[in-house]
């Protein structure tokens, strides 16, 4: 469990993310070789508010970022720049 700020990446596939803090990223790295399905992607379930969803953590700058789907943001009523609590379950 951690809290993080929602940020936006405008790249070719625009998306919203929350950065996983360094301590939690280190824990994930310790199991990454057993769970990754390639390119460093880590399958997981995330819980934001009342919404639980399946996704994958993306490696970035030595840590991980959590993509937040538009449907999740809308159902949880969260906007860009908000700091939100997140629960992660690594598969």
PyMOL Python script that loads the backbone (N, CA, C, O; Angstrom):
from pymol import cmd

cmd.read_pdbstr("""\
ATOM      1  N   UNK A   1       0.847  -1.177   0.000  1.00  0.00           N
ATOM      2  CA  UNK A   1       0.000   0.000   0.000  1.00  0.00           C
ATOM      3  C   UNK A   1       0.886   1.231   0.000  1.00  0.00           C
ATOM      4  O   UNK A   1       1.924   1.259   0.662  1.00  0.00           O
ATOM      5  N   UNK A   2       0.477   2.245  -0.740  1.00  0.00           N
ATOM      6  CA  UNK A   2       1.213   3.496  -0.806  1.00  0.00           C
ATOM      7  C   UNK A   2       0.279   4.585  -1.319  1.00  0.00           C
ATOM      8  O   UNK A   2      -0.837   4.303  -1.755  1.00  0.00           O
ATOM      9  N   UNK A   3       0.737   5.812  -1.264  1.00  0.00           N
ATOM     10  CA  UNK A   3       0.007   6.939  -1.853  1.00  0.00           C
ATOM     11  C   UNK A   3       0.890   7.567  -2.912  1.00  0.00           C
ATOM     12  O   UNK A   3       2.113   7.603  -2.774  1.00  0.00           O
ATOM     13  N   UNK A   4       0.270   8.057  -3.963  1.00  0.00           N
ATOM     14  CA  UNK A   4       1.024   8.694  -5.029  1.00  0.00           C
ATOM     15  C   UNK A   4       0.166   9.666  -5.802  1.00  0.00           C
ATOM     16  O   UNK A   4      -1.063   9.615  -5.756  1.00  0.00           O
ATOM     17  N   UNK A   5       0.834  10.551  -6.509  1.00  0.00           N
ATOM     18  CA  UNK A   5       0.159  11.588  -7.287  1.00  0.00           C
ATOM     19  C   UNK A   5      -0.112  11.106  -8.710  1.00  0.00           C
ATOM     20  O   UNK A   5       0.751  10.493  -9.338  1.00  0.00           O
ATOM     21  N   UNK A   6      -1.301  11.382  -9.210  1.00  0.00           N
ATOM     22  CA  UNK A   6      -1.672  11.055 -10.595  1.00  0.00           C
ATOM     23  C   UNK A   6      -0.958  12.037 -11.525  1.00  0.00           C
ATOM     24  O   UNK A   6      -1.043  13.251 -11.337  1.00  0.00           O
ATOM     25  N   UNK A   7      -0.250  11.502 -12.538  1.00  0.00           N
ATOM     26  CA  UNK A   7       0.411  12.352 -13.529  1.00  0.00           C
ATOM     27  C   UNK A   7       0.079  11.835 -14.926  1.00  0.00           C
ATOM     28  O   UNK A   7      -0.345  10.691 -15.094  1.00  0.00           O
ATOM     29  N   UNK A   8       0.276  12.681 -15.908  1.00  0.00           N
ATOM     30  CA  UNK A   8      -0.129  12.400 -17.286  1.00  0.00           C
ATOM     31  C   UNK A   8       1.080  12.356 -18.202  1.00  0.00           C
ATOM     32  O   UNK A   8       1.966  13.207 -18.126  1.00  0.00           O
ATOM     33  N   UNK A   9       1.104  11.353 -19.069  1.00  0.00           N
ATOM     34  CA  UNK A   9       2.135  11.255 -20.096  1.00  0.00           C
ATOM     35  C   UNK A   9       1.472  11.425 -21.448  1.00  0.00           C
ATOM     36  O   UNK A   9       0.542  10.692 -21.784  1.00  0.00           O
ATOM     37  N   UNK A  10       1.950  12.398 -22.233  1.00  0.00           N
ATOM     38  CA  UNK A  10       1.319  12.739 -23.500  1.00  0.00           C
ATOM     39  C   UNK A  10       1.825  11.939 -24.692  1.00  0.00           C
ATOM     40  O   UNK A  10       1.416  12.215 -25.820  1.00  0.00           O
ATOM     41  N   UNK A  11       2.682  10.977 -24.491  1.00  0.00           N
ATOM     42  CA  UNK A  11       3.297  10.251 -25.603  1.00  0.00           C
ATOM     43  C   UNK A  11       2.327   9.770 -26.658  1.00  0.00           C
ATOM     44  O   UNK A  11       1.165  10.174 -26.663  1.00  0.00           O
ATOM     45  N   UNK A  12       2.789   8.912 -27.550  1.00  0.00           N
ATOM     46  CA  UNK A  12       1.935   8.431 -28.633  1.00  0.00           C
ATOM     47  C   UNK A  12       0.684   7.722 -28.111  1.00  0.00           C
ATOM     48  O   UNK A  12      -0.341   7.700 -28.793  1.00  0.00           O
ATOM     49  N   UNK A  13       0.758   7.151 -26.925  1.00  0.00           N
ATOM     50  CA  UNK A  13      -0.409   6.555 -26.279  1.00  0.00           C
ATOM     51  C   UNK A  13      -0.597   7.265 -24.940  1.00  0.00           C
ATOM     52  O   UNK A  13      -0.065   6.811 -23.927  1.00  0.00           O
ATOM     53  N   UNK A  14      -1.336   8.360 -24.917  1.00  0.00           N
ATOM     54  CA  UNK A  14      -1.467   9.126 -23.666  1.00  0.00           C
ATOM     55  C   UNK A  14      -2.098   8.281 -22.557  1.00  0.00           C
ATOM     56  O   UNK A  14      -3.012   7.491 -22.794  1.00  0.00           O
ATOM     57  N   UNK A  15      -1.586   8.468 -21.351  1.00  0.00           N
ATOM     58  CA  UNK A  15      -2.070   7.677 -20.225  1.00  0.00           C
ATOM     59  C   UNK A  15      -1.787   8.411 -18.924  1.00  0.00           C
ATOM     60  O   UNK A  15      -0.903   9.265 -18.864  1.00  0.00           O
ATOM     61  N   UNK A  16      -2.542   8.074 -17.881  1.00  0.00           N
ATOM     62  CA  UNK A  16      -2.309   8.575 -16.532  1.00  0.00           C
ATOM     63  C   UNK A  16      -1.601   7.488 -15.729  1.00  0.00           C
ATOM     64  O   UNK A  16      -1.832   6.296 -15.932  1.00  0.00           O
ATOM     65  N   UNK A  17      -0.734   7.919 -14.814  1.00  0.00           N
ATOM     66  CA  UNK A  17       0.058   6.991 -14.010  1.00  0.00           C
ATOM     67  C   UNK A  17       0.151   7.472 -12.571  1.00  0.00           C
ATOM     68  O   UNK A  17      -0.122   8.632 -12.263  1.00  0.00           O
ATOM     69  N   UNK A  18       0.546   6.548 -11.695  1.00  0.00           N
ATOM     70  CA  UNK A  18       1.003   6.840 -10.340  1.00  0.00           C
ATOM     71  C   UNK A  18       2.368   6.164 -10.219  1.00  0.00           C
ATOM     72  O   UNK A  18       2.517   4.994 -10.573  1.00  0.00           O
ATOM     73  N   UNK A  19       3.353   6.894  -9.724  1.00  0.00           N
ATOM     74  CA  UNK A  19       4.685   6.327  -9.529  1.00  0.00           C
ATOM     75  C   UNK A  19       4.712   5.528  -8.232  1.00  0.00           C
ATOM     76  O   UNK A  19       4.294   6.014  -7.181  1.00  0.00           O
ATOM     77  N   UNK A  20       5.211   4.293  -8.320  1.00  0.00           N
ATOM     78  CA  UNK A  20       5.377   3.460  -7.128  1.00  0.00           C
ATOM     79  C   UNK A  20       6.611   3.976  -6.382  1.00  0.00           C
ATOM     80  O   UNK A  20       7.679   4.101  -6.982  1.00  0.00           O
ATOM     81  N   UNK A  21       6.482   4.279  -5.083  1.00  0.00           N
ATOM     82  CA  UNK A  21       7.633   4.790  -4.321  1.00  0.00           C
ATOM     83  C   UNK A  21       8.815   3.818  -4.324  1.00  0.00           C
ATOM     84  O   UNK A  21       8.660   2.626  -4.591  1.00  0.00           O
ATOM     85  N   UNK A  22       9.993   4.356  -4.020  1.00  0.00           N
ATOM     86  CA  UNK A  22      11.248   3.593  -4.079  1.00  0.00           C
ATOM     87  C   UNK A  22      11.226   2.343  -3.200  1.00  0.00           C
ATOM     88  O   UNK A  22      11.643   1.278  -3.653  1.00  0.00           O
ATOM     89  N   UNK A  23      10.754   2.441  -1.961  1.00  0.00           N
ATOM     90  CA  UNK A  23      10.765   1.268  -1.077  1.00  0.00           C
ATOM     91  C   UNK A  23       9.897   0.140  -1.630  1.00  0.00           C
ATOM     92  O   UNK A  23      10.301  -1.023  -1.618  1.00  0.00           O
ATOM     93  N   UNK A  24       8.711   0.485  -2.110  1.00  0.00           N
ATOM     94  CA  UNK A  24       7.818  -0.512  -2.676  1.00  0.00           C
ATOM     95  C   UNK A  24       8.377  -1.067  -3.989  1.00  0.00           C
ATOM     96  O   UNK A  24       8.216  -2.252  -4.284  1.00  0.00           O
ATOM     97  N   UNK A  25       9.032  -0.209  -4.775  1.00  0.00           N
ATOM     98  CA  UNK A  25       9.659  -0.667  -6.015  1.00  0.00           C
ATOM     99  C   UNK A  25      10.750  -1.689  -5.735  1.00  0.00           C
ATOM    100  O   UNK A  25      10.910  -2.652  -6.485  1.00  0.00           O
ATOM    101  N   UNK A  26      11.501  -1.482  -4.656  1.00  0.00           N
ATOM    102  CA  UNK A  26      12.550  -2.444  -4.294  1.00  0.00           C
ATOM    103  C   UNK A  26      11.950  -3.803  -3.930  1.00  0.00           C
ATOM    104  O   UNK A  26      12.497  -4.845  -4.293  1.00  0.00           O
ATOM    105  N   UNK A  27      10.834  -3.789  -3.218  1.00  0.00           N
ATOM    106  CA  UNK A  27      10.159  -5.054  -2.892  1.00  0.00           C
ATOM    107  C   UNK A  27       9.710  -5.765  -4.165  1.00  0.00           C
ATOM    108  O   UNK A  27       9.860  -6.980  -4.293  1.00  0.00           O
ATOM    109  N   UNK A  28       9.164  -5.009  -5.091  1.00  0.00           N
ATOM    110  CA  UNK A  28       8.701  -5.583  -6.361  1.00  0.00           C
ATOM    111  C   UNK A  28       9.877  -6.145  -7.152  1.00  0.00           C
ATOM    112  O   UNK A  28       9.774  -7.222  -7.740  1.00  0.00           O
ATOM    113  N   UNK A  29      10.998  -5.418  -7.167  1.00  0.00           N
ATOM    114  CA  UNK A  29      12.182  -5.901  -7.883  1.00  0.00           C
ATOM    115  C   UNK A  29      12.649  -7.252  -7.356  1.00  0.00           C
ATOM    116  O   UNK A  29      13.171  -8.069  -8.114  1.00  0.00           O
ATOM    117  N   UNK A  30      12.464  -7.489  -6.059  1.00  0.00           N
ATOM    118  CA  UNK A  30      12.928  -8.748  -5.478  1.00  0.00           C
ATOM    119  C   UNK A  30      12.148  -9.950  -6.003  1.00  0.00           C
ATOM    120  O   UNK A  30      12.665 -11.067  -5.985  1.00  0.00           O
ATOM    121  N   UNK A  31      10.911  -9.748  -6.472  1.00  0.00           N
ATOM    122  CA  UNK A  31      10.119 -10.851  -7.031  1.00  0.00           C
ATOM    123  C   UNK A  31       9.978 -10.758  -8.545  1.00  0.00           C
ATOM    124  O   UNK A  31       9.426 -11.662  -9.172  1.00  0.00           O
ATOM    125  N   UNK A  32      10.466  -9.689  -9.129  1.00  0.00           N
ATOM    126  CA  UNK A  32      10.284  -9.441 -10.567  1.00  0.00           C
ATOM    127  C   UNK A  32      10.702 -10.608 -11.452  1.00  0.00           C
ATOM    128  O   UNK A  32       9.956 -10.957 -12.367  1.00  0.00           O
ATOM    129  N   UNK A  33      11.868 -11.233 -11.223  1.00  0.00           N
ATOM    130  CA  UNK A  33      12.264 -12.332 -12.119  1.00  0.00           C
ATOM    131  C   UNK A  33      11.260 -13.486 -12.147  1.00  0.00           C
ATOM    132  O   UNK A  33      11.168 -14.201 -13.145  1.00  0.00           O
ATOM    133  N   UNK A  34      10.518 -13.667 -11.073  1.00  0.00           N
ATOM    134  CA  UNK A  34       9.551 -14.767 -10.996  1.00  0.00           C
ATOM    135  C   UNK A  34       8.208 -14.440 -11.618  1.00  0.00           C
ATOM    136  O   UNK A  34       7.448 -15.345 -11.963  1.00  0.00           O
ATOM    137  N   UNK A  35       7.903 -13.150 -11.768  1.00  0.00           N
ATOM    138  CA  UNK A  35       6.544 -12.782 -12.203  1.00  0.00           C
ATOM    139  C   UNK A  35       6.479 -12.012 -13.513  1.00  0.00           C
ATOM    140  O   UNK A  35       5.400 -11.905 -14.098  1.00  0.00           O
ATOM    141  N   UNK A  36       7.586 -11.475 -13.992  1.00  0.00           N
ATOM    142  CA  UNK A  36       7.533 -10.663 -15.204  1.00  0.00           C
ATOM    143  C   UNK A  36       7.162 -11.515 -16.418  1.00  0.00           C
ATOM    144  O   UNK A  36       7.511 -12.694 -16.490  1.00  0.00           O
ATOM    145  N   UNK A  37       6.458 -10.912 -17.363  1.00  0.00           N
ATOM    146  CA  UNK A  37       6.137 -11.619 -18.600  1.00  0.00           C
ATOM    147  C   UNK A  37       6.900 -11.034 -19.778  1.00  0.00           C
ATOM    148  O   UNK A  37       6.579 -11.328 -20.929  1.00  0.00           O
ATOM    149  N   UNK A  38       7.887 -10.225 -19.511  1.00  0.00           N
ATOM    150  CA  UNK A  38       8.732  -9.654 -20.550  1.00  0.00           C
ATOM    151  C   UNK A  38       8.805  -8.150 -20.452  1.00  0.00           C
ATOM    152  O   UNK A  38       7.899  -7.508 -19.921  1.00  0.00           O
ATOM    153  N   UNK A  39       9.881  -7.588 -20.962  1.00  0.00           N
ATOM    154  CA  UNK A  39      10.123  -6.137 -20.975  1.00  0.00           C
ATOM    155  C   UNK A  39      10.063  -5.515 -19.589  1.00  0.00           C
ATOM    156  O   UNK A  39       9.923  -4.299 -19.464  1.00  0.00           O
ATOM    157  N   UNK A  40      10.166  -6.334 -18.545  1.00  0.00           N
ATOM    158  CA  UNK A  40      10.129  -5.817 -17.182  1.00  0.00           C
ATOM    159  C   UNK A  40       8.736  -5.532 -16.655  1.00  0.00           C
ATOM    160  O   UNK A  40       8.590  -5.018 -15.546  1.00  0.00           O
ATOM    161  N   UNK A  41       7.709  -5.857 -17.431  1.00  0.00           N
ATOM    162  CA  UNK A  41       6.323  -5.626 -17.004  1.00  0.00           C
ATOM    163  C   UNK A  41       5.964  -6.614 -15.891  1.00  0.00           C
ATOM    164  O   UNK A  41       6.314  -7.792 -15.962  1.00  0.00           O
ATOM    165  N   UNK A  42       5.264  -6.124 -14.864  1.00  0.00           N
ATOM    166  CA  UNK A  42       4.897  -6.935 -13.708  1.00  0.00           C
ATOM    167  C   UNK A  42       3.373  -6.983 -13.607  1.00  0.00           C
ATOM    168  O   UNK A  42       2.752  -5.955 -13.336  1.00  0.00           O
ATOM    169  N   UNK A  43       2.750  -8.151 -13.817  1.00  0.00           N
ATOM    170  CA  UNK A  43       1.296  -8.235 -13.687  1.00  0.00           C
ATOM    171  C   UNK A  43       0.878  -7.997 -12.234  1.00  0.00           C
ATOM    172  O   UNK A  43       1.548  -8.438 -11.301  1.00  0.00           O
ATOM    173  N   UNK A  44      -0.230  -7.298 -12.063  1.00  0.00           N
ATOM    174  CA  UNK A  44      -0.710  -7.008 -10.717  1.00  0.00           C
ATOM    175  C   UNK A  44      -2.195  -6.680 -10.740  1.00  0.00           C
ATOM    176  O   UNK A  44      -2.804  -6.496 -11.794  1.00  0.00           O
ATOM    177  N   UNK A  45      -2.745  -6.616  -9.554  1.00  0.00           N
ATOM    178  CA  UNK A  45      -4.072  -6.052  -9.356  1.00  0.00           C
ATOM    179  C   UNK A  45      -3.862  -4.818  -8.507  1.00  0.00           C
ATOM    180  O   UNK A  45      -2.999  -4.785  -7.630  1.00  0.00           O
ATOM    181  N   UNK A  46      -4.665  -3.805  -8.780  1.00  0.00           N
ATOM    182  CA  UNK A  46      -4.583  -2.567  -8.010  1.00  0.00           C
ATOM    183  C   UNK A  46      -5.971  -2.234  -7.480  1.00  0.00           C
ATOM    184  O   UNK A  46      -6.987  -2.543  -8.103  1.00  0.00           O
ATOM    185  N   UNK A  47      -5.986  -1.603  -6.329  1.00  0.00           N
ATOM    186  CA  UNK A  47      -7.241  -1.139  -5.740  1.00  0.00           C
ATOM    187  C   UNK A  47      -7.098   0.350  -5.483  1.00  0.00           C
ATOM    188  O   UNK A  47      -6.191   0.802  -4.783  1.00  0.00           O
ATOM    189  N   UNK A  48      -8.023   1.099  -6.073  1.00  0.00           N
ATOM    190  CA  UNK A  48      -8.101   2.545  -5.863  1.00  0.00           C
ATOM    191  C   UNK A  48      -9.542   2.848  -5.497  1.00  0.00           C
ATOM    192  O   UNK A  48     -10.458   2.624  -6.289  1.00  0.00           O
ATOM    193  N   UNK A  49      -9.733   3.354  -4.299  1.00  0.00           N
ATOM    194  CA  UNK A  49     -11.101   3.576  -3.823  1.00  0.00           C
ATOM    195  C   UNK A  49     -11.818   2.240  -3.740  1.00  0.00           C
ATOM    196  O   UNK A  49     -11.320   1.294  -3.131  1.00  0.00           O
ATOM    197  N   UNK A  50     -12.994   2.169  -4.357  1.00  0.00           N
ATOM    198  CA  UNK A  50     -13.775   0.933  -4.370  1.00  0.00           C
ATOM    199  C   UNK A  50     -13.512   0.098  -5.617  1.00  0.00           C
ATOM    200  O   UNK A  50     -14.133  -0.947  -5.812  1.00  0.00           O
ATOM    201  N   UNK A  51     -12.587   0.559  -6.464  1.00  0.00           N
ATOM    202  CA  UNK A  51     -12.347  -0.096  -7.750  1.00  0.00           C
ATOM    203  C   UNK A  51     -11.102  -0.973  -7.696  1.00  0.00           C
ATOM    204  O   UNK A  51     -10.019  -0.516  -7.329  1.00  0.00           O
ATOM    205  N   UNK A  52     -11.274  -2.234  -8.066  1.00  0.00           N
ATOM    206  CA  UNK A  52     -10.163  -3.197  -8.161  1.00  0.00           C
ATOM    207  C   UNK A  52     -10.021  -3.552  -9.635  1.00  0.00           C
ATOM    208  O   UNK A  52     -11.013  -3.854 -10.299  1.00  0.00           O
ATOM    209  N   UNK A  53      -8.792  -3.516 -10.152  1.00  0.00           N
ATOM    210  CA  UNK A  53      -8.588  -3.781 -11.570  1.00  0.00           C
ATOM    211  C   UNK A  53      -7.256  -4.484 -11.807  1.00  0.00           C
ATOM    212  O   UNK A  53      -6.315  -4.353 -11.025  1.00  0.00           O
ATOM    213  N   UNK A  54      -7.201  -5.231 -12.906  1.00  0.00           N
ATOM    214  CA  UNK A  54      -5.977  -5.920 -13.318  1.00  0.00           C
ATOM    215  C   UNK A  54      -5.212  -5.039 -14.285  1.00  0.00           C
ATOM    216  O   UNK A  54      -5.799  -4.387 -15.149  1.00  0.00           O
ATOM    217  N   UNK A  55      -3.907  -5.025 -14.132  1.00  0.00           N
ATOM    218  CA  UNK A  55      -3.045  -4.232 -15.002  1.00  0.00           C
ATOM    219  C   UNK A  55      -1.622  -4.776 -14.884  1.00  0.00           C
ATOM    220  O   UNK A  55      -1.416  -5.879 -14.376  1.00  0.00           O
ATOM    221  N   UNK A  56      -0.662  -4.019 -15.342  1.00  0.00           N
ATOM    222  CA  UNK A  56       0.744  -4.373 -15.180  1.00  0.00           C
ATOM    223  C   UNK A  56       1.537  -3.129 -14.822  1.00  0.00           C
ATOM    224  O   UNK A  56       1.288  -2.046 -15.350  1.00  0.00           O
ATOM    225  N   UNK A  57       2.490  -3.297 -13.921  1.00  0.00           N
ATOM    226  CA  UNK A  57       3.415  -2.220 -13.593  1.00  0.00           C
ATOM    227  C   UNK A  57       4.415  -2.092 -14.724  1.00  0.00           C
ATOM    228  O   UNK A  57       4.863  -3.094 -15.281  1.00  0.00           O
ATOM    229  N   UNK A  58       4.763  -0.868 -15.062  1.00  0.00           N
ATOM    230  CA  UNK A  58       5.743  -0.605 -16.111  1.00  0.00           C
ATOM    231  C   UNK A  58       7.046  -0.170 -15.459  1.00  0.00           C
ATOM    232  O   UNK A  58       7.027   0.641 -14.533  1.00  0.00           O
ATOM    233  N   UNK A  59       8.183  -0.693 -15.922  1.00  0.00           N
ATOM    234  CA  UNK A  59       9.460  -0.223 -15.376  1.00  0.00           C
ATOM    235  C   UNK A  59       9.762   1.189 -15.878  1.00  0.00           C
ATOM    236  O   UNK A  59       9.534   1.498 -17.048  1.00  0.00           O
ATOM    237  N   UNK A  60      10.276   2.044 -14.990  1.00  0.00           N
ATOM    238  CA  UNK A  60      10.656   3.408 -15.381  1.00  0.00           C
ATOM    239  C   UNK A  60      11.679   3.943 -14.394  1.00  0.00           C
ATOM    240  O   UNK A  60      11.448   3.939 -13.185  1.00  0.00           O
ATOM    241  N   UNK A  61      12.803   4.401 -14.912  1.00  0.00           N
ATOM    242  CA  UNK A  61      13.836   5.063 -14.106  1.00  0.00           C
ATOM    243  C   UNK A  61      14.255   4.255 -12.880  1.00  0.00           C
ATOM    244  O   UNK A  61      14.461   4.824 -11.808  1.00  0.00           O
ATOM    245  N   UNK A  62      14.381   2.948 -13.026  1.00  0.00           N
ATOM    246  CA  UNK A  62      14.820   2.094 -11.926  1.00  0.00           C
ATOM    247  C   UNK A  62      13.722   1.702 -10.961  1.00  0.00           C
ATOM    248  O   UNK A  62      13.982   0.980  -9.999  1.00  0.00           O
ATOM    249  N   UNK A  63      12.503   2.157 -11.191  1.00  0.00           N
ATOM    250  CA  UNK A  63      11.360   1.807 -10.345  1.00  0.00           C
ATOM    251  C   UNK A  63      10.209   1.349 -11.221  1.00  0.00           C
ATOM    252  O   UNK A  63      10.422   0.784 -12.294  1.00  0.00           O
ATOM    253  N   UNK A  64       8.997   1.592 -10.764  1.00  0.00           N
ATOM    254  CA  UNK A  64       7.812   1.180 -11.501  1.00  0.00           C
ATOM    255  C   UNK A  64       6.760   2.279 -11.480  1.00  0.00           C
ATOM    256  O   UNK A  64       6.710   3.111 -10.574  1.00  0.00           O
ATOM    257  N   UNK A  65       5.920   2.253 -12.515  1.00  0.00           N
ATOM    258  CA  UNK A  65       4.769   3.148 -12.571  1.00  0.00           C
ATOM    259  C   UNK A  65       3.524   2.309 -12.806  1.00  0.00           C
ATOM    260  O   UNK A  65       3.564   1.274 -13.470  1.00  0.00           O
ATOM    261  N   UNK A  66       2.418   2.781 -12.246  1.00  0.00           N
ATOM    262  CA  UNK A  66       1.133   2.093 -12.342  1.00  0.00           C
ATOM    263  C   UNK A  66       0.233   2.864 -13.295  1.00  0.00           C
ATOM    264  O   UNK A  66      -0.118   4.010 -13.011  1.00  0.00           O
ATOM    265  N   UNK A  67      -0.156   2.258 -14.434  1.00  0.00           N
ATOM    266  CA  UNK A  67      -1.087   2.942 -15.328  1.00  0.00           C
ATOM    267  C   UNK A  67      -2.488   2.953 -14.727  1.00  0.00           C
ATOM    268  O   UNK A  67      -2.949   1.950 -14.181  1.00  0.00           O
ATOM    269  N   UNK A  68      -3.155   4.093 -14.832  1.00  0.00           N
ATOM    270  CA  UNK A  68      -4.508   4.239 -14.296  1.00  0.00           C
ATOM    271  C   UNK A  68      -5.464   4.462 -15.466  1.00  0.00           C
ATOM    272  O   UNK A  68      -5.408   5.496 -16.132  1.00  0.00           O
ATOM    273  N   UNK A  69      -6.330   3.500 -15.710  1.00  0.00           N
ATOM    274  CA  UNK A  69      -7.293   3.577 -16.807  1.00  0.00           C
ATOM    275  C   UNK A  69      -8.285   4.706 -16.566  1.00  0.00           C
ATOM    276  O   UNK A  69      -8.604   5.034 -15.423  1.00  0.00           O
ATOM    277  N   UNK A  70      -8.770   5.296 -17.655  1.00  0.00           N
ATOM    278  CA  UNK A  70      -9.754   6.382 -17.565  1.00  0.00           C
ATOM    279  C   UNK A  70     -10.988   5.944 -16.796  1.00  0.00           C
ATOM    280  O   UNK A  70     -11.511   6.706 -15.982  1.00  0.00           O
ATOM    281  N   UNK A  71     -11.461   4.731 -17.041  1.00  0.00           N
ATOM    282  CA  UNK A  71     -12.659   4.244 -16.348  1.00  0.00           C
ATOM    283  C   UNK A  71     -12.441   4.188 -14.843  1.00  0.00           C
ATOM    284  O   UNK A  71     -13.359   4.469 -14.072  1.00  0.00           O
ATOM    285  N   UNK A  72     -11.238   3.829 -14.421  1.00  0.00           N
ATOM    286  CA  UNK A  72     -10.915   3.770 -12.989  1.00  0.00           C
ATOM    287  C   UNK A  72     -10.906   5.177 -12.412  1.00  0.00           C
ATOM    288  O   UNK A  72     -11.481   5.418 -11.351  1.00  0.00           O
ATOM    289  N   UNK A  73     -10.254   6.110 -13.110  1.00  0.00           N
ATOM    290  CA  UNK A  73     -10.202   7.497 -12.624  1.00  0.00           C
ATOM    291  C   UNK A  73     -11.609   8.075 -12.500  1.00  0.00           C
ATOM    292  O   UNK A  73     -11.932   8.737 -11.513  1.00  0.00           O
ATOM    293  N   UNK A  74     -12.435   7.823 -13.501  1.00  0.00           N
ATOM    294  CA  UNK A  74     -13.799   8.364 -13.477  1.00  0.00           C
ATOM    295  C   UNK A  74     -14.625   7.740 -12.367  1.00  0.00           C
ATOM    296  O   UNK A  74     -15.345   8.445 -11.660  1.00  0.00           O
ATOM    297  N   UNK A  75     -14.533   6.424 -12.202  1.00  0.00           N
ATOM    298  CA  UNK A  75     -15.351   5.774 -11.168  1.00  0.00           C
ATOM    299  C   UNK A  75     -14.909   6.177  -9.769  1.00  0.00           C
ATOM    300  O   UNK A  75     -15.731   6.258  -8.856  1.00  0.00           O
ATOM    301  N   UNK A  76     -13.604   6.432  -9.594  1.00  0.00           N
ATOM    302  CA  UNK A  76     -13.087   6.842  -8.280  1.00  0.00           C
ATOM    303  C   UNK A  76     -13.172   8.356  -8.079  1.00  0.00           C
ATOM    304  O   UNK A  76     -12.943   8.851  -6.976  1.00  0.00           O
ATOM    305  N   UNK A  77     -13.503   9.094  -9.151  1.00  0.00           N
ATOM    306  CA  UNK A  77     -13.626  10.550  -9.044  1.00  0.00           C
ATOM    307  C   UNK A  77     -12.303  11.241  -8.774  1.00  0.00           C
ATOM    308  O   UNK A  77     -12.255  12.203  -8.007  1.00  0.00           O
ATOM    309  N   UNK A  78     -11.221  10.763  -9.395  1.00  0.00           N
ATOM    310  CA  UNK A  78      -9.904  11.360  -9.171  1.00  0.00           C
ATOM    311  C   UNK A  78      -9.428  12.099 -10.415  1.00  0.00           C
ATOM    312  O   UNK A  78      -9.753  11.725 -11.542  1.00  0.00           O
ATOM    313  N   UNK A  79      -8.657  13.148 -10.191  1.00  0.00           N
ATOM    314  CA  UNK A  79      -8.176  13.996 -11.266  1.00  0.00           C
ATOM    315  C   UNK A  79      -6.662  14.087 -11.257  1.00  0.00           C
ATOM    316  O   UNK A  79      -6.000  13.711 -10.289  1.00  0.00           O
ATOM    317  N   UNK A  80      -6.140  14.587 -12.342  1.00  0.00           N
ATOM    318  CA  UNK A  80      -4.719  14.844 -12.506  1.00  0.00           C
ATOM    319  C   UNK A  80      -4.193  15.656 -11.325  1.00  0.00           C
ATOM    320  O   UNK A  80      -4.811  16.641 -10.921  1.00  0.00           O
ATOM    321  N   UNK A  81      -3.054  15.243 -10.772  1.00  0.00           N
ATOM    322  CA  UNK A  81      -2.428  15.976  -9.680  1.00  0.00           C
ATOM    323  C   UNK A  81      -2.877  15.566  -8.293  1.00  0.00           C
ATOM    324  O   UNK A  81      -2.246  15.948  -7.307  1.00  0.00           O
ATOM    325  N   UNK A  82      -3.957  14.793  -8.189  1.00  0.00           N
ATOM    326  CA  UNK A  82      -4.409  14.346  -6.875  1.00  0.00           C
ATOM    327  C   UNK A  82      -3.480  13.256  -6.343  1.00  0.00           C
ATOM    328  O   UNK A  82      -2.938  12.462  -7.111  1.00  0.00           O
ATOM    329  N   UNK A  83      -3.304  13.226  -5.031  1.00  0.00           N
ATOM    330  CA  UNK A  83      -2.573  12.149  -4.377  1.00  0.00           C
ATOM    331  C   UNK A  83      -3.598  11.157  -3.863  1.00  0.00           C
ATOM    332  O   UNK A  83      -4.525  11.512  -3.135  1.00  0.00           O
ATOM    333  N   UNK A  84      -3.409   9.898  -4.260  1.00  0.00           N
ATOM    334  CA  UNK A  84      -4.404   8.874  -3.936  1.00  0.00           C
ATOM    335  C   UNK A  84      -3.752   7.679  -3.261  1.00  0.00           C
ATOM    336  O   UNK A  84      -2.581   7.390  -3.508  1.00  0.00           O
ATOM    337  N   UNK A  85      -4.511   6.972  -2.398  1.00  0.00           N
ATOM    338  CA  UNK A  85      -4.010   5.718  -1.826  1.00  0.00           C
ATOM    339  C   UNK A  85      -4.192   4.588  -2.835  1.00  0.00           C
ATOM    340  O   UNK A  85      -5.207   4.516  -3.528  1.00  0.00           O
ATOM    341  N   UNK A  86      -3.197   3.707  -2.907  1.00  0.00           N
ATOM    342  CA  UNK A  86      -3.221   2.575  -3.837  1.00  0.00           C
ATOM    343  C   UNK A  86      -2.832   1.309  -3.074  1.00  0.00           C
ATOM    344  O   UNK A  86      -1.908   1.321  -2.260  1.00  0.00           O
ATOM    345  N   UNK A  87      -3.533   0.239  -3.342  1.00  0.00           N
ATOM    346  CA  UNK A  87      -3.134  -1.070  -2.866  1.00  0.00           C
ATOM    347  C   UNK A  87      -2.755  -1.897  -4.076  1.00  0.00           C
ATOM    348  O   UNK A  87      -3.513  -1.965  -5.043  1.00  0.00           O
ATOM    349  N   UNK A  88      -1.578  -2.534  -4.035  1.00  0.00           N
ATOM    350  CA  UNK A  88      -1.106  -3.386  -5.136  1.00  0.00           C
ATOM    351  C   UNK A  88      -1.012  -4.824  -4.671  1.00  0.00           C
ATOM    352  O   UNK A  88      -0.573  -5.104  -3.555  1.00  0.00           O
ATOM    353  N   UNK A  89      -1.429  -5.733  -5.540  1.00  0.00           N
ATOM    354  CA  UNK A  89      -1.254  -7.156  -5.327  1.00  0.00           C
ATOM    355  C   UNK A  89      -0.498  -7.676  -6.545  1.00  0.00           C
ATOM    356  O   UNK A  89      -1.036  -7.702  -7.651  1.00  0.00           O
ATOM    357  N   UNK A  90       0.754  -8.090  -6.337  1.00  0.00           N
ATOM    358  CA  UNK A  90       1.562  -8.601  -7.447  1.00  0.00           C
ATOM    359  C   UNK A  90       1.218 -10.072  -7.634  1.00  0.00           C
ATOM    360  O   UNK A  90       1.279 -10.866  -6.695  1.00  0.00           O
ATOM    361  N   UNK A  91       0.855 -10.420  -8.865  1.00  0.00           N
ATOM    362  CA  UNK A  91       0.441 -11.807  -9.182  1.00  0.00           C
ATOM    363  C   UNK A  91       1.621 -12.748  -9.202  1.00  0.00           C
ATOM    364  O   UNK A  91       1.454 -13.942  -9.450  1.00  0.00           O
TER     365      UNK A  91
END
""", "prot")
cmd.dss("prot")
cmd.show_as("cartoon", "prot")
cmd.util.cbc("prot")
cmd.orient("prot")
